[in-house]
Amino acid sequence: MVQRQVSGVGGVQLNAVAEGCADGSVVVLSHSIGCDLSSWDGVAAALAPACRVIRFDRRGHGRSDVPAGDATIETLGQDALAVMDAFGVAKAHYVGLSQGGMEGMWLAANHPSRIDRLVLANTTAHLGVPDVIQAAIDAGRAQGMAAVGNGFLDRWLPQAFRDAQPTVTAQLRAVFAAMSPQGFAACAAVLKHLDLRPELARIAAPTQVIVGGAEGPPLQAAAAALVAGIPGAVLVSLPGAGHLSGTEDPAAFVAAIEPFLRGA
């Protein structure tokens, strides 16, 4: 494994790692808000024998710097390109979950030469609940991130998973709780204003949309809207999975994406 500190937009230092097969196709994994690159541990381990896997902590998350101001979707996309550039990667498969998927949509629409195949997991082009996001930002600043994280994870993770995987659940809670409220606020600002719906028709990369079978109706509808809006996109549902599908069941997640990334 190679670990680097990469200079992103505005000089924000991003923690990034590359591992796996040096001669394999490159797969970039981008995590949800409130998580860090460790949320991809299982997926990365499964892909590494055949692929070069790159992961990074989004600004304000994990071991990356906390930015002074709010981010935009362009900021996040440019950060991802900086990570790819730092590892000498001109073009990669991009697997983004939740906010990572939003990042992937922006990249595929605005920098098509950098994206080979695109996986959009548990994500949406338009969240449309700015008051809810602002309330979470305010709560994080007033109370710290533990309670905010617990609220998010209780919605994201099915009860059956929380009962069966207490160690993984506790790790996810710990990562969320350790976040800087400003780091969360900087990236949550993207969710308040995001509307990538006009960009979808410009995505030319072969695209797979993944939704957890246990996701609520809004995310089910969002997945269907992505498939309708992105030319040639295909939909895969992972039975029983919630919002963090790549963390909940890495084997099922990789079984879904690996043939797609191979073009099978």
N, C-alpha and C positions, 0 to 999 in steps of 0.2 A: 504494500500500500504506500502511495506517495501522498503526503499532505502538504498543502501550500496555503499561504495567505495571499489572496488575490485582491488587487485594488479595484473596487467597483466604482459606480458613479459617485462623484464627489469625494473620492479617496476613501470611502468606507471599505474597511478590510473584511473580506469574506473568507471564512474557513471552508476549504474544499479538499476533497480526497479523490484519488483515482486508484483503481485496483482492477485485478482480473487479467484477462488475456491481452497482452500488448498488441497482438496482431488481429484481434477480433474487432467486430463492428463496435462503434462507440455508442453507449446508451447513457444519457443524462437523466438522473432521477431528481425530481424537484418536489419538495414536501409541502404539506398543508401549513397554513398559519397555525402558530402555537406548538408546532413540532420542531424537530431538527433532523439532521441527516441520519441519525440513528433510527428513525422510524422506517427507514428502508433497509435495515440490516439483513432481514431475511430474504428480501427480493435481491439485494446486491449479491449475497452469498450464492444464491441459485443461478444468477446470470454470469457471475465472474468466470466460471470455467471456459465459457465460449465468447465472452464479450469484455470489452474495456468499459468499466462502469465508473462514472463520475457522479459524485454527490457533493452538495454544498449546503451550508447553513445560510438561509436567506438573511439579509440584513436585519438586525434586531433580534435574531434568533441564535440559539446555541452559542458557538464560539466566535460568531461574527460580530463586528462592531454594531453599536446602537447608533442610528443616524440622528441628527439633531432635529430634522423636520420630517414632514410626511413624504411618503413615497407616492409614485404613480405607477401604473402598469408599465409604462415605458421604462421607468427606473428599474423595475424588477427584471424586465426583459433585457435591458442593457447590462445589468449585473450578471445575468446568466451567460450572455455573450462574452463578457470579460473572463468568466470561469473557463469557458470553452477555449478562448484564445490563450489563456495561461497554460493550458495543457496541450496546445498546438493542434486543436481540433477544428477543422474547417466546417465539418458537417456531421451531425449526429442524429440518432433516434432520440426523441424527447418524450419522456414519460412524466407527466405532471399530475399530481393529485390535489384536488381542491384548489387553493390559490396557485399551486404549481401548474395546474391545468390552465388557469387563466393566463399565466405567464407563457405557456406553450402556445396558446391560441394567438397571442400577440406576436410572438416570434414567427410562427408559421405564416401569419398574414403580412408581416412587415419585413421579415428577413427570410424569405422562402429558400434562399440558397443555402441556409445554415441548417435546415431541418430536413431529415430524410423521411422517417415515419414518425407519426405523432400519436401518442396515447393520452387521452383525456379522461381521467378517472375521478368520479365523484365531484363533479365540478359544474359550473354554469357560466354562461356568457354575461349574465345580468342577474345580480342578487336582488336588488330592488327593495331592501329593507334598511335604509340609512339610519332610521331612528333606533333600530335594534342594535346596529353596530356602534352607534355613538354611545348608547347606554353601556355597552360592554367596555368601550374605551374609558368612559367616565368612571365606571366601577373599578377598573384596573388601576387607575391613577389614585382613586380614593382609598381603596382597600387592599391593593396588591393583586397579584395575578392568580393566586391559588383558587379563590372562589370563582373567578371568571373561568379559569381552566376547567374546574370541576363541572361547571354548568355546561360548557361546550362538550366535554367528553361524555357526560351523562346523556346528552342528546345524540352524540356521534356513535357511541359504542353500544351495541345491543346488550341488554342485561345478561343474556346467555354468555356472551363473550366476557363480560366483566366478572361473572361468577366463575367461569372456567379458566380464565387467564389473569389472576390477580396480580402477578408479578409484572406482566406487560402493562396492565392497566395502571399500576402504581408508577411505573417508569414514565408513562405518558403524562400522568398527573404531575410528576416531579419536574419534567421538562417545561411544562406549561407554567407551573408555579415559579420556576426560577427565572422566567423571562422578565426583562425590564418592561415596566408599563409603557415607557416611551417606545421601546422596540415594537411592542404589540400595536400601539397606536399608529406608528408610522406605516405599518403594513395593513392594518385594518382600515386606514383611510382609503386605500385602494378599493376595498370592498364597498365602501359607501358610494363611490362614484362610478364604479365599473359599468360599462356597457359595450361589450364587444360584438353585439349582434350585427352591426353593420359590417364587421370585418369577416364574418364567417364565410361568406361566398368567395372570398379571396384566398382561402386556405386550399392550396393545391396538394399538399403532402397527403399521402394515404393516411387516413385517420380512423382510429378505433376509440369508441366511447365506452367507458365502463361505468356501470352503476351498481351499487350494492342492492341486493334484493330487499334488505331491511331498511333502506333509505325511505324517507317520507315522501308523500306525493309531490312536494315542490321540486325535489332533486330528481325524482323519476321524470317529471315533466321537463325539467331542464335538460336531462340527457336526451330525451326525445327531440327537443328543440335543436340540440347540437347536431344530431343525426340529420334532421330535416334541413339545417342551414349549411352544413359543410358538404360540398360535393363528394359523393361516394363514401361518406362515413358509414361505419358499421357499428352496431350496438351489441354489447355483451353485458348480461346481467349475472352477477355472482350471488347465487342463492345464500341467504342468511347473513351476508356481509352488510356492515354499516358503512359509515362515512370513511373510515380509515382502512379501506379494504386491503391495501398492500401490507399493512401492519397486522391486521387481524388474521389473515390467512395468506401468507406469502406464497405457499405452494399453489393455491388456486389462482392467485393473481398471476404468477409466472406462467402457469399452464395456459392462461388466457392470452397473455401478451407475447410469449416467446414465438409461437408460430406466426403471429402477425408480423413481428419484427423481422422474421426470416423471409417474409413474403409468401408464406405457405397458404 
